[in-house]
């Protein structure tokens, strides 16, 4: 079960425990008007990606609940890789496909310590790792370009 759906299930439990309909919840959250209850429904179905702390606080306050009701779900979310980490891993996987095995393994080993560093530093560090392999039998120019771009 993904984080948003797990969070949504937990929020729904809070609302039901408080004896609120979605419409009453929306009113208690200070969200008036046509369709305002749809926000609660979308939250409960896990259809709101990355709901903000303010929205969650309003929801929980309306249910007379607190963050402890969903804290474990939020903590599980915060330890997942960030978007930049996921994208970096994808880019490195593409680069790995292009590199000879020996160079690819060294790049993988070296990159484990680079995941959280700025991209400007990444290019220089990869060049440092590849330096011994630039002679005969080293990576092809298009492979080096893929590394610099990745």
LOPASE-131435 format. One record per residue: residue number from 0; residue in one letter; chain; x, z, y of N, C-alpha, C, O, CB in turn. Coordinates in steps of 0.2 Angstrom, whole numbers, plus 2048, in hexadecimal, padded with zeros to 3 digits. Glycine has a CB too. Example, Ala and Ser with C-alpha at 12.3 -4.5 7.8 and 13.67 -1.06 7.14 Angstrom:
2
{loke 0; 'a'; 'A'; {842; 827; 7E4}; {83E; 827; 7EA}; {842; 827; 7F0}; {847; 82A; 7EF}; {839; 82D; 7EA}} {loke 1; 's'; 'A'; {840; 823; 7F5}; {844; 824; 7FB}; {840; 827; 800}; {843; 828; 806}; {846; 81D; 7FD}} 
//
This chain:
150
{loke 0; 'x'; 'A'; {804; 800; 7FA}; {800; 800; 800}; {804; 800; 806}; {809; 804; 807}; {7FB; 806; 800}} {loke 1; 'x'; 'A'; {803; 7FB; 80B}; {807; 7FB; 811}; {806; 801; 816}; {800; 804; 815}; {807; 7F4; 814}} {loke 2; 'x'; 'A'; {80A; 802; 81A}; {809; 807; 81F}; {803; 807; 823}; {800; 80D; 824}; {80F; 807; 824}} {loke 3; 'x'; 'A'; {801; 802; 826}; {7FB; 801; 82A}; {7F5; 803; 826}; {7F0; 807; 828}; {7FA; 7FA; 82D}} {loke 4; 'x'; 'A'; {7F4; 801; 820}; {7EE; 802; 81C}; {7EE; 80A; 81A}; {7E9; 80D; 81A}; {7EE; 7FE; 815}} {loke 5; 'x'; 'A'; {7F4; 80C; 818}; {7F5; 813; 816}; {7F3; 818; 81C}; {7EF; 81D; 81C}; {7FC; 815; 814}} {loke 6; 'x'; 'A'; {7F5; 816; 822}; {7F3; 819; 828}; {7EC; 819; 82A}; {7E9; 81E; 82B}; {7F7; 816; 82E}} {loke 7; 'x'; 'A'; {7E9; 813; 829}; {7E2; 812; 82A}; {7DE; 816; 825}; {7D9; 819; 828}; {7E0; 80A; 829}} {loke 8; 'x'; 'A'; {7E0; 816; 81F}; {7DC; 81A; 81A}; {7DC; 822; 81D}; {7D7; 825; 81C}; {7DF; 81A; 813}} {loke 9; 'x'; 'A'; {7E2; 824; 81F}; {7E2; 82B; 821}; {7DE; 82C; 827}; {7DB; 831; 828}; {7EA; 82D; 822}} {loke 10; 'x'; 'A'; {7DE; 827; 82C}; {7DA; 828; 832}; {7D3; 828; 830}; {7CF; 82C; 833}; {7DC; 823; 837}} {loke 11; 'x'; 'A'; {7D1; 824; 82C}; {7CA; 824; 82A}; {7C8; 82B; 827}; {7C2; 82D; 828}; {7C8; 81E; 824}} {loke 12; 'x'; 'A'; {7CC; 82E; 823}; {7CB; 834; 820}; {7CA; 839; 825}; {7C5; 83E; 825}; {7D0; 837; 81B}} {loke 13; 'x'; 'A'; {7CE; 839; 82B}; {7CD; 83E; 830}; {7C6; 83D; 834}; {7C3; 842; 835}; {7D3; 83D; 835}} {loke 14; 'x'; 'A'; {7C4; 836; 835}; {7BE; 835; 838}; {7B8; 838; 834}; {7B4; 83B; 837}; {7BD; 82E; 839}} {loke 15; 'x'; 'A'; {7B8; 836; 82D}; {7B3; 839; 829}; {7B3; 840; 829}; {7AD; 843; 829}; {7B4; 836; 822}} {loke 16; 'x'; 'A'; {7B8; 843; 828}; {7B9; 84B; 828}; {7B6; 84E; 82F}; {7B2; 853; 82F}; {7C0; 84D; 827}} {loke 17; 'x'; 'A'; {7B6; 84A; 834}; {7B4; 84C; 83B}; {7AC; 84A; 83B}; {7A9; 84D; 840}; {7B7; 849; 840}} {loke 18; 'x'; 'A'; {7AA; 847; 836}; {7A2; 845; 837}; {7A1; 840; 83C}; {79B; 840; 83F}; {79E; 84B; 838}} {loke 19; 'x'; 'A'; {7A5; 83B; 83E}; {7A4; 836; 843}; {7A3; 830; 840}; {7A6; 82D; 83B}; {7AA; 836; 848}} {loke 20; 'x'; 'A'; {79F; 82C; 843}; {79E; 825; 842}; {7A3; 821; 846}; {7A6; 824; 84A}; {797; 822; 844}} {loke 21; 'x'; 'A'; {7A4; 81B; 845}; {7A9; 817; 849}; {7A7; 817; 850}; {7AB; 818; 855}; {7AB; 810; 846}} {loke 22; 'x'; 'A'; {7A1; 816; 851}; {79E; 816; 858}; {79F; 81C; 85C}; {7A2; 81D; 861}; {797; 814; 858}} {loke 23; 'x'; 'A'; {79E; 822; 858}; {79F; 829; 85B}; {7A6; 82A; 85D}; {7A8; 82D; 862}; {79C; 82E; 857}} {loke 24; 'x'; 'A'; {7AA; 828; 858}; {7B2; 828; 859}; {7B4; 825; 85F}; {7B8; 827; 863}; {7B5; 826; 852}} {loke 25; 'x'; 'A'; {7B2; 81E; 860}; {7B4; 81A; 865}; {7B2; 81E; 86C}; {7B6; 81E; 871}; {7B1; 813; 865}} {loke 26; 'x'; 'A'; {7AC; 821; 86C}; {7AA; 824; 872}; {7AE; 82A; 873}; {7B0; 82C; 879}; {7A2; 827; 871}} {loke 27; 'x'; 'A'; {7B0; 82E; 86E}; {7B4; 834; 86F}; {7BB; 832; 871}; {7BF; 836; 874}; {7B4; 838; 868}} {loke 28; 'x'; 'A'; {7BD; 82C; 86F}; {7C4; 82A; 871}; {7C4; 827; 878}; {7C9; 826; 87B}; {7C6; 824; 86C}} {loke 29; 'x'; 'A'; {7BE; 827; 87B}; {7BD; 824; 882}; {7BD; 81D; 882}; {7BF; 81A; 888}; {7C3; 827; 886}} {loke 30; 'x'; 'A'; {7BB; 81A; 87D}; {7BB; 812; 87D}; {7B4; 810; 87C}; {7B0; 811; 877}; {7BF; 80F; 876}} {loke 31; 'x'; 'A'; {7B1; 80E; 882}; {7AA; 80D; 883}; {7A9; 805; 883}; {7AE; 801; 884}; {7A7; 810; 889}} {loke 32; 'x'; 'A'; {7A3; 803; 882}; {7A1; 7FC; 882}; {7A0; 7F9; 87B}; {7A1; 7FC; 876}; {7A7; 7F8; 886}} {loke 33; 'x'; 'A'; {79E; 7F3; 87C}; {79C; 7EF; 876}; {7A2; 7EE; 872}; {7A7; 7EB; 874}; {799; 7E8; 878}} {loke 34; 'x'; 'A'; {7A1; 7EF; 86B}; {7A7; 7EE; 867}; {7AC; 7F3; 867}; {7B1; 7F2; 863}; {7AA; 7E7; 868}} {loke 35; 'x'; 'A'; {7AC; 7F8; 86B}; {7B1; 7FD; 86B}; {7B3; 800; 864}; {7B8; 803; 863}; {7B0; 802; 870}} {loke 36; 'x'; 'A'; {7AE; 801; 860}; {7AE; 804; 859}; {7B3; 800; 855}; {7B5; 802; 850}; {7A8; 805; 856}} {loke 37; 'x'; 'A'; {7B4; 7F9; 857}; {7B7; 7F5; 852}; {7BF; 7F7; 852}; {7C2; 7F6; 84D}; {7B7; 7EE; 855}} {loke 38; 'x'; 'A'; {7C1; 7FA; 857}; {7C8; 7FC; 857}; {7C9; 801; 852}; {7CE; 801; 84E}; {7CA; 800; 85E}} {loke 39; 'x'; 'A'; {7C5; 806; 851}; {7C5; 80B; 84B}; {7C5; 807; 845}; {7C9; 809; 840}; {7BF; 810; 84C}} {loke 40; 'x'; 'A'; {7C0; 803; 844}; {7C0; 7FF; 83E}; {7C6; 7FB; 83C}; {7C9; 7FB; 836}; {7BA; 7FA; 83E}} {loke 41; 'x'; 'A'; {7C9; 7F8; 841}; {7CF; 7F4; 840}; {7D5; 7F9; 83E}; {7D9; 7F7; 83A}; {7D1; 7F0; 846}} {loke 42; 'x'; 'A'; {7D5; 7FF; 841}; {7DB; 804; 840}; {7DA; 806; 839}; {7DF; 806; 835}; {7DA; 80A; 845}} {loke 43; 'x'; 'A'; {7D4; 808; 837}; {7D2; 80A; 830}; {7D4; 805; 82A}; {7D5; 807; 825}; {7CB; 80D; 830}} {loke 44; 'x'; 'A'; {7D3; 7FF; 82C}; {7D4; 7FA; 827}; {7DC; 7F7; 827}; {7DE; 7F3; 823}; {7D0; 7F3; 828}} {loke 45; 'x'; 'A'; {7E0; 7FA; 82C}; {7E7; 7F8; 82C}; {7E8; 7F2; 82F}; {7ED; 7EF; 82E}; {7EA; 7F8; 825}} {loke 46; 'x'; 'A'; {7E3; 7F0; 834}; {7E4; 7E9; 837}; {7E7; 7EA; 83E}; {7E8; 7E5; 841}; {7DD; 7E6; 838}} {loke 47; 'x'; 'A'; {7E9; 7EF; 840}; {7ED; 7F0; 846}; {7F4; 7F1; 845}; {7F6; 7F7; 843}; {7EA; 7F6; 84B}} {loke 48; 'x'; 'A'; {7F8; 7EC; 846}; {7FF; 7ED; 844}; {803; 7F1; 849}; {802; 7F0; 84F}; {803; 7E6; 844}} {loke 49; 'x'; 'A'; {807; 7F6; 847}; {80A; 7FA; 84B}; {806; 7FE; 851}; {807; 7FD; 857}; {810; 7F7; 84F}} {loke 50; 'x'; 'A'; {801; 801; 84F}; {7FD; 805; 854}; {801; 80A; 858}; {805; 80D; 855}; {7F7; 808; 850}} {loke 51; 'x'; 'A'; {7FF; 80A; 85E}; {803; 80E; 863}; {802; 815; 862}; {7FC; 817; 860}; {802; 80C; 86A}} {loke 52; 'x'; 'A'; {806; 81A; 864}; {805; 821; 864}; {7FF; 823; 868}; {7FC; 828; 866}; {80C; 824; 866}} {loke 53; 'x'; 'A'; {7FE; 820; 86E}; {7F8; 822; 872}; {7F2; 820; 86E}; {7ED; 825; 86E}; {7F8; 81E; 878}} {loke 54; 'x'; 'A'; {7F1; 81B; 86B}; {7EB; 819; 867}; {7EA; 81E; 861}; {7E4; 820; 860}; {7EB; 812; 865}} {loke 55; 'x'; 'A'; {7EF; 81F; 85E}; {7EF; 824; 858}; {7ED; 82B; 85B}; {7E9; 82F; 858}; {7F5; 825; 854}} {loke 56; 'x'; 'A'; {7F0; 82D; 860}; {7EE; 834; 863}; {7E7; 834; 865}; {7E4; 839; 864}; {7F3; 835; 869}} {loke 57; 'x'; 'A'; {7E4; 82F; 869}; {7DD; 82F; 86A}; {7D9; 82F; 864}; {7D4; 833; 864}; {7DC; 828; 86E}} {loke 58; 'x'; 'A'; {7DB; 82C; 85F}; {7D7; 82C; 859}; {7D7; 833; 856}; {7D1; 835; 854}; {7D9; 826; 854}} {loke 59; 'x'; 'A'; {7DC; 835; 855}; {7DD; 83C; 852}; {7DA; 841; 856}; {7D6; 846; 854}; {7E4; 83E; 851}} {loke 60; 'x'; 'A'; {7DA; 841; 85D}; {7D7; 846; 861}; {7D0; 846; 861}; {7CC; 84B; 860}; {7D9; 845; 869}} {loke 61; 'x'; 'A'; {7CD; 83F; 860}; {7C6; 83F; 860}; {7C3; 842; 859}; {7BE; 844; 859}; {7C4; 837; 860}} {loke 62; 'x'; 'A'; {7C8; 842; 854}; {7C6; 845; 84D}; {7C7; 84C; 84D}; {7C6; 84F; 848}; {7C9; 841; 848}} {loke 63; 'x'; 'A'; {7CA; 84F; 852}; {7CC; 856; 853}; {7D2; 857; 84D}; {7D2; 85C; 84A}; {7C6; 85B; 852}} {loke 64; 'x'; 'A'; {7D6; 852; 84C}; {7DC; 852; 847}; {7E2; 852; 84B}; {7E2; 851; 851}; {7DB; 84C; 842}} {loke 65; 'x'; 'A'; {7E8; 852; 848}; {7EE; 852; 84B}; {7F3; 84D; 847}; {7F1; 84B; 842}; {7F1; 859; 84D}} {loke 66; 'x'; 'A'; {7F8; 84C; 84A}; {7FD; 847; 847}; {7FF; 849; 840}; {802; 845; 83C}; {803; 846; 84B}} {loke 67; 'x'; 'A'; {7FF; 850; 83E}; {801; 852; 838}; {7FD; 84F; 832}; {7FF; 84E; 82D}; {800; 85A; 837}} {loke 68; 'x'; 'A'; {7F7; 84C; 834}; {7F2; 849; 82F}; {7F5; 842; 82D}; {7F4; 840; 828}; {7EB; 848; 832}} {loke 69; 'x'; 'A'; {7F9; 83F; 831}; {7FC; 839; 830}; {804; 838; 830}; {807; 833; 830}; {7F9; 833; 835}} {loke 70; 'x'; 'A'; {807; 83E; 831}; {80E; 83F; 832}; {812; 83B; 82D}; {817; 838; 82E}; {810; 846; 833}} {loke 71; 'x'; 'A'; {810; 83D; 826}; {814; 83A; 821}; {814; 832; 821}; {819; 82F; 81F}; {812; 83D; 81A}} {loke 72; 'x'; 'A'; {80E; 830; 823}; {80E; 828; 823}; {812; 826; 829}; {815; 821; 828}; {806; 826; 824}} {loke 73; 'x'; 'A'; {812; 829; 82E}; {816; 827; 834}; {81D; 827; 832}; {821; 823; 834}; {814; 82B; 83A}} {loke 74; 'x'; 'A'; {81F; 82D; 82F}; {826; 82E; 82D}; {829; 828; 828}; {82E; 826; 829}; {827; 834; 82A}} {loke 75; 'x'; 'A'; {824; 826; 824}; {826; 821; 81F}; {827; 81A; 823}; {82C; 816; 821}; {821; 820; 81A}} {loke 76; 'x'; 'A'; {823; 819; 828}; {824; 813; 82C}; {82A; 813; 830}; {82E; 80E; 830}; {81E; 813; 831}} {loke 77; 'x'; 'A'; {82C; 819; 833}; {832; 819; 837}; {839; 818; 833}; {83E; 817; 836}; {832; 81F; 83B}} {loke 78; 'x'; 'A'; {839; 819; 82D}; {83F; 818; 829}; {83F; 811; 826}; {844; 80F; 823}; {83F; 81D; 823}} {loke 79; 'x'; 'A'; {83A; 80D; 827}; {83B; 806; 825}; {83F; 802; 829}; {840; 804; 82F}; {834; 803; 824}} {loke 80; 'x'; 'A'; {842; 7FD; 827}; {847; 7F9; 82B}; {843; 7F6; 831}; {83D; 7F4; 831}; {84A; 7F3; 827}} {loke 81; 'x'; 'A'; {847; 7F6; 836}; {844; 7F3; 83D}; {844; 7EB; 83C}; {847; 7E8; 837}; {849; 7F5; 843}} {loke 82; 'x'; 'A'; {840; 7E8; 840}; {840; 7E1; 840}; {847; 7DD; 841}; {848; 7D8; 83D}; {83B; 7DE; 846}} {loke 83; 'x'; 'A'; {84B; 7E0; 845}; {852; 7DD; 845}; {856; 7DD; 83F}; {859; 7D9; 83D}; {856; 7E0; 84B}} {loke 84; 'x'; 'A'; {855; 7E3; 83C}; {858; 7E4; 835}; {856; 7DF; 830}; {85A; 7DC; 82C}; {857; 7EB; 833}} {loke 85; 'x'; 'A'; {84F; 7DE; 830}; {84C; 7DA; 82B}; {84F; 7D2; 82C}; {851; 7CF; 828}; {844; 7DA; 82B}} {loke 86; 'x'; 'A'; {84E; 7D1; 833}; {850; 7CA; 835}; {858; 7C9; 833}; {85A; 7C3; 831}; {84F; 7C8; 83C}} {loke 87; 'x'; 'A'; {85C; 7CE; 834}; {863; 7CD; 833}; {864; 7CC; 82C}; {869; 7C8; 82A}; {867; 7D4; 836}} {loke 88; 'x'; 'A'; {861; 7D0; 828}; {862; 7CF; 820}; {860; 7C8; 81E}; {863; 7C5; 81A}; {85D; 7D5; 81D}} {loke 89; 'x'; 'A'; {85A; 7C6; 821}; {858; 7BF; 81F}; {85E; 7BA; 821}; {860; 7B5; 81D}; {852; 7BD; 822}} {loke 90; 'x'; 'A'; {860; 7BB; 827}; {866; 7B6; 829}; {86C; 7B7; 825}; {86F; 7B1; 824}; {867; 7B7; 831}} {loke 91; 'x'; 'A'; {86E; 7BD; 823}; {874; 7BE; 81F}; {873; 7BB; 818}; {877; 7B8; 815}; {875; 7C5; 81E}} {loke 92; 'x'; 'A'; {86C; 7BB; 816}; {86B; 7B8; 80F}; {86C; 7B0; 80F}; {86F; 7AD; 80B}; {864; 7BA; 80D}} {loke 93; 'x'; 'A'; {86A; 7AD; 815}; {86B; 7A6; 816}; {872; 7A4; 816}; {875; 7A0; 813}; {867; 7A3; 81C}} {loke 94; 'x'; 'A'; {876; 7A8; 81A}; {87D; 7A7; 81A}; {881; 7A8; 814}; {885; 7A4; 812}; {880; 7AC; 820}} {loke 95; 'x'; 'A'; {87F; 7AD; 810}; {882; 7AE; 809}; {881; 7A8; 805}; {885; 7A7; 801}; {87E; 7B5; 806}} {loke 96; 'x'; 'A'; {87B; 7A5; 805}; {87A; 79F; 801}; {87F; 79A; 803}; {881; 796; 7FE}; {873; 79C; 802}} {loke 97; 'x'; 'A'; {881; 799; 809}; {886; 794; 80B}; {88D; 796; 80A}; {891; 791; 809}; {885; 793; 812}} {loke 98; 'x'; 'A'; {88F; 79C; 809}; {896; 79E; 808}; {898; 79E; 801}; {895; 79F; 7FC}; {897; 7A5; 80B}} {loke 99; 'x'; 'A'; {89F; 79C; 800}; {8A2; 79D; 7F9}; {8A1; 7A4; 7F7}; {8A1; 7A9; 7FB}; {8A9; 79B; 7F9}} {loke 100; 'x'; 'A'; {8A0; 7A5; 7F1}; {89F; 7AC; 7EE}; {8A4; 7B1; 7F1}; {8A2; 7B7; 7F3}; {8A0; 7AC; 7E7}} {loke 101; 'x'; 'A'; {8AB; 7B0; 7F1}; {8B0; 7B5; 7F3}; {8AE; 7B7; 7FA}; {8AF; 7BD; 7FC}; {8B7; 7B2; 7F2}} {loke 102; 'x'; 'A'; {8AD; 7B2; 7FF}; {8AC; 7B3; 806}; {8A5; 7B7; 807}; {8A5; 7BB; 80B}; {8AC; 7AD; 80A}} {loke 103; 'x'; 'A'; {8A0; 7B4; 803}; {89A; 7B7; 803}; {89A; 7BF; 802}; {897; 7C3; 805}; {895; 7B4; 7FF}} {loke 104; 'x'; 'A'; {89D; 7C1; 7FD}; {89E; 7C8; 7FB}; {8A1; 7CC; 800}; {89F; 7D1; 802}; {8A1; 7C8; 7F4}} {loke 105; 'x'; 'A'; {8A7; 7C9; 803}; {8AA; 7CD; 808}; {8A6; 7CE; 80E}; {8A5; 7D3; 812}; {8B1; 7C9; 80A}} {loke 106; 'x'; 'A'; {8A2; 7C8; 810}; {89D; 7C9; 816}; {898; 7CE; 814}; {896; 7D2; 819}; {89A; 7C2; 817}} {loke 107; 'x'; 'A'; {895; 7CE; 80E}; {890; 7D3; 80D}; {893; 7DA; 80D}; {88F; 7DE; 810}; {88D; 7D1; 806}} {loke 108; 'x'; 'A'; {898; 7DB; 80B}; {89B; 7E1; 80B}; {89D; 7E4; 812}; {89B; 7E9; 814}; {8A2; 7E2; 807}} {loke 109; 'x'; 'A'; {89F; 7DF; 816}; {8A1; 7E1; 81D}; {89A; 7E2; 821}; {89A; 7E6; 825}; {8A5; 7DB; 820}} {loke 110; 'x'; 'A'; {895; 7DE; 81F}; {88F; 7DE; 823}; {88B; 7E4; 822}; {887; 7E6; 826}; {88B; 7D8; 822}} {loke 111; 'x'; 'A'; {88C; 7E8; 81D}; {888; 7EE; 81C}; {889; 7F3; 821}; {885; 7F7; 823}; {88A; 7F1; 815}} {loke 112; 'x'; 'A'; {88F; 7F3; 824}; {890; 7F7; 82A}; {88E; 7F4; 831}; {88E; 7F8; 836}; {897; 7F9; 82A}} {loke 113; 'x'; 'A'; {88C; 7EE; 831}; {88A; 7EB; 837}; {883; 7EA; 839}; {881; 7E8; 83E}; {88D; 7E4; 837}} {loke 114; 'x'; 'A'; {87E; 7EC; 834}; {877; 7EB; 835}; {875; 7ED; 83B}; {870; 7EA; 83E}; {874; 7EE; 82F}} {loke 115; 'x'; 'A'; {877; 7F3; 83E}; {874; 7F6; 844}; {878; 7F4; 84A}; {877; 7F7; 84F}; {874; 7FD; 843}} {loke 116; 'x'; 'A'; {87D; 7F0; 849}; {881; 7EF; 84F}; {87F; 7E9; 853}; {87B; 7E5; 851}; {889; 7ED; 84D}} {loke 117; 'x'; 'A'; {881; 7E8; 859}; {87E; 7E3; 85E}; {880; 7DC; 85B}; {886; 7DB; 858}; {881; 7E4; 865}} {loke 118; 'x'; 'A'; {87C; 7D7; 85C}; {87E; 7D0; 85A}; {884; 7CD; 85D}; {887; 7C9; 85A}; {878; 7CC; 85B}} {loke 119; 'x'; 'A'; {886; 7CF; 863}; {88C; 7CD; 866}; {892; 7CF; 862}; {897; 7CB; 862}; {88C; 7CF; 86D}} {loke 120; 'x'; 'A'; {892; 7D5; 860}; {898; 7D7; 85C}; {898; 7D4; 855}; {89D; 7D3; 852}; {897; 7DF; 85B}} {loke 121; 'x'; 'A'; {892; 7D2; 852}; {892; 7CF; 84B}; {896; 7C9; 84B}; {899; 7C8; 846}; {88A; 7CE; 84A}} {loke 122; 'x'; 'A'; {895; 7C4; 84F}; {899; 7BE; 84F}; {8A0; 7BF; 84E}; {8A4; 7BC; 84A}; {897; 7BA; 855}} {loke 123; 'x'; 'A'; {8A3; 7C4; 853}; {8AA; 7C5; 853}; {8AC; 7C8; 84C}; {8B2; 7C7; 84A}; {8AC; 7CA; 859}} {loke 124; 'x'; 'A'; {8A8; 7CD; 84A}; {8AA; 7D0; 844}; {8AA; 7CC; 83D}; {8AE; 7CC; 839}; {8A6; 7D6; 842}} {loke 125; 'x'; 'A'; {8A5; 7C7; 83D}; {8A5; 7C2; 838}; {8AB; 7BE; 838}; {8AE; 7BC; 833}; {89E; 7BE; 838}} {loke 126; 'x'; 'A'; {8AD; 7BC; 83E}; {8B3; 7B7; 83F}; {8B9; 7BB; 83C}; {8BD; 7B8; 839}; {8B4; 7B5; 846}} {loke 127; 'x'; 'A'; {8B9; 7C1; 83E}; {8BF; 7C5; 83B}; {8BF; 7C5; 833}; {8C5; 7C5; 831}; {8BF; 7CC; 83E}} {loke 128; 'x'; 'A'; {8BA; 7C6; 830}; {8B9; 7C6; 829}; {8BB; 7C0; 826}; {8BF; 7BF; 821}; {8B2; 7C8; 827}} {loke 129; 'x'; 'A'; {8B9; 7BA; 829}; {8BA; 7B3; 827}; {8C1; 7B1; 828}; {8C3; 7AC; 825}; {8B5; 7AF; 82A}} {loke 130; 'x'; 'A'; {8C5; 7B4; 82D}; {8CB; 7B1; 82F}; {8D0; 7B0; 829}; {8D3; 7AB; 829}; {8CF; 7B7; 833}} {loke 131; 'x'; 'A'; {8D1; 7B4; 824}; {8D5; 7B3; 81E}; {8D3; 7AD; 81A}; {8D7; 7AA; 817}; {8D6; 7B9; 81A}} {loke 132; 'x'; 'A'; {8CD; 7AA; 81B}; {8CA; 7A5; 817}; {8CA; 79E; 81B}; {8C7; 79A; 818}; {8C4; 7A7; 814}} {loke 133; 'x'; 'A'; {8CD; 79E; 821}; {8CC; 798; 825}; {8D1; 792; 822}; {8D0; 78D; 825}; {8CD; 799; 82C}} {loke 134; 'x'; 'A'; {8D5; 794; 81E}; {8DA; 78F; 81C}; {8D7; 78A; 816}; {8D1; 78A; 816}; {8E0; 792; 819}} {loke 135; 'x'; 'A'; {8DB; 787; 812}; {8D9; 783; 80D}; {8D4; 787; 808}; {8D5; 78C; 806}; {8DF; 780; 809}} {loke 136; 'x'; 'A'; {8CE; 784; 806}; {8CA; 787; 802}; {8C5; 78C; 805}; {8C1; 78F; 802}; {8CD; 78A; 7FC}} {loke 137; 'x'; 'A'; {8C6; 78C; 80C}; {8C1; 791; 810}; {8BA; 78E; 811}; {8B9; 788; 80E}; {8C4; 793; 816}} {loke 138; 'x'; 'A'; {8B6; 791; 815}; {8B0; 78F; 816}; {8B0; 788; 81A}; {8B4; 787; 81E}; {8AC; 794; 81A}} {loke 139; 'x'; 'A'; {8AB; 784; 819}; {8AA; 77E; 81C}; {8A8; 77F; 823}; {8A5; 785; 825}; {8A5; 779; 819}} {loke 140; 'x'; 'A'; {8A9; 77B; 828}; {8A7; 77C; 82F}; {8A0; 77D; 830}; {89E; 782; 834}; {8A9; 776; 833}} {loke 141; 'x'; 'A'; {89B; 77A; 82C}; {894; 77C; 82D}; {892; 783; 82B}; {88E; 786; 82D}; {890; 776; 829}} {loke 142; 'x'; 'A'; {896; 785; 826}; {895; 78C; 824}; {897; 791; 829}; {894; 796; 82B}; {899; 78E; 81D}} {loke 143; 'x'; 'A'; {89D; 790; 82C}; {89F; 794; 832}; {89A; 794; 838}; {899; 799; 83B}; {8A6; 792; 834}} {loke 144; 'x'; 'A'; {897; 78E; 839}; {892; 78D; 83E}; {88C; 791; 83D}; {889; 795; 841}; {890; 786; 840}} {loke 145; 'x'; 'A'; {88A; 791; 836}; {884; 795; 834}; {885; 79C; 835}; {881; 7A0; 837}; {882; 793; 82D}} {loke 146; 'x'; 'A'; {88B; 79F; 834}; {88D; 7A6; 834}; {88D; 7A8; 83C}; {88A; 7AD; 83E}; {894; 7A7; 832}} {loke 147; 'x'; 'A'; {890; 7A3; 840}; {890; 7A5; 847}; {889; 7A5; 84A}; {887; 7A9; 84E}; {894; 7A0; 84B}} {loke 148; 'x'; 'A'; {884; 7A1; 848}; {87D; 7A1; 84A}; {879; 7A6; 847}; {874; 7A9; 84A}; {87A; 79A; 848}} {loke 149; 'x'; 'A'; {87B; 7A9; 841}; {877; 7AD; 83D}; {878; 7B4; 840}; {874; 7B9; 83D}; {879; 7AD; 836}} 
//
